[in-house]
Amino acid sequence: MHKCDLDVEINKLSKIEGHADLDIKIRNGELKEVNLKVMENLRFFNQAVKGKAYNAVPQLVSRICGTCSIAHLTGCIEAVEKTLGVKISDQTMILRKLTIYSMMIRDHALHLYFFAMPDLLGIDSLLDVPEAKHDLIHDALAVKEAGNNLSELVAGRAVHAPFEQVGGFSHEIDEKKVPEIIEELKKIRPTVLKLIDIFFDCPWEFRRKTNFVALVTDDFSFLEGRIKSTSGFEIEEKDYMDHLRNVVLPYSQASGFEFEGKEYMVGSLARLNLNKENLHKNTRKDTAKYLERFPSENVYDNNLAQAIEILHSIDHSVELLENTSFHKEDPAKPEKLTGEGVGVIEAPRGTLYYWLGIEEGKISHFNLVIPTAQNLVNMKKDVEQIVSGFCATEIGKEDLEKNIKFEVSKLIRAYDPCMSCASHFLRVNWV
């Protein structure tokens, strides 16, 4: 066992969304401190949207993040609709599912190919891949492009989509382009199966008993359902704040959360652990051997779960596009202009909560709970276990630092955190 003093500092964790630092303090061979610090500039959306018109706010909050802007757009729209009694049509729900699927395809592809796969291949960047594996670069671009094209068809754009709005969509889908999109989605399906196989064979393993929480839906559409946990809780969307507790992280630009007083994990791994039986039937058929791994406590299986979700998003999108005749319709109107409501959806990185109040059509109060913020406490506990394990070994001090940096960076990347989204609250330094 080590008796050394060691300060491990990782400035700007690489291959994640946004910026975060990690400080680890070891004294006399024992772990004393782990600080996972979200270092993004503070966001003030909670205050900035107050007084704004209800139908303008969804586009404003989509600017919280470019990568998952559609998630913020959709979550806020749902909260507004539930607050004002807006009853959307069946077609709007189909278009909203397609919009979410398009985001999942391209967002998961970004993480898996460009952030997680370099670790698996032992390289710094996917662009450093040996010539024999150059097909992976083409695969990555093809999958991302398919997701982008689906977004453009349904929502007008992949980032800050302009068509989706409160009550419906502002533009009619171009039916002439539907067969082309279906063909493109079918074409990348074997590529995604290959991606699933790559992460299924991943040798990494890290397990620690924790709770998994996700919005469970009947068709794995990431929209409309009940919040469930592996510890046995099942609650309605509107009751989420009765079970979450904010945890102040004084060293960070973002706060954390606990569910029923304990750390927990949200994201693709949580969704597969709680809801794999509701994946599309074609996805279940072709990933049967991979799905046997779930439920899983191995954090690295979050990568595998994301790859499976890409396939599901493709399969359900194809089914919806092939079996829906789209027509022009006006967005549904609100029944009232004052109220309070909650919107809950599954973003790529986990459950996203929007809670707001509206008075005479203007936002009066507003709060949101970000997936990465919910994972921060769990990530910290995981890092503590990894570092404590290394401290119990007899490797040299230089190797100890090197191994800690690599292993904890790799583990944090497996969560696919988005630090940009997480940093949205105001920290006050009291004197």
Secondary structure, 3 states (H helix, E strand, C coil): CCCCCEEEEECCCCCCECCEEEEEEEECCEEEEEEEEECCCCCCHHHHCCCCECCCHHHHHHHHCCCCHHHHHHHHHHHHHHHHCCCCCHHHHHHHHHHHHHHHHHHHHHHHHHHHHHHHHCCCCHHHCCHHHCHHHHHHHHHHHHHHHHHHHHHCCCCCCCCEECCEECCCCCHHHHHHHHHHHHHHHHHHHHHHHHHHCCCCCCECCCEEEEEECCCCCCECCEEEECCCCEECHHHHHHCEEEECCCCCCCCEEEECCECEECCHHHHHHHHHHHCCHHHHHHCHHHHCCCCCCECCHHHHHHHHHHHHHHHHHHHHHHCCCCCCCCCCCCCCCCEEEEEEEEECCEEEEEEEEEECCEEEEEEEECHHHHHHHHHHHHHHHHHHHHHCCCCCHHHHHHHHHHHHHHHHHHCCCEHHHHCCCCCCCCC
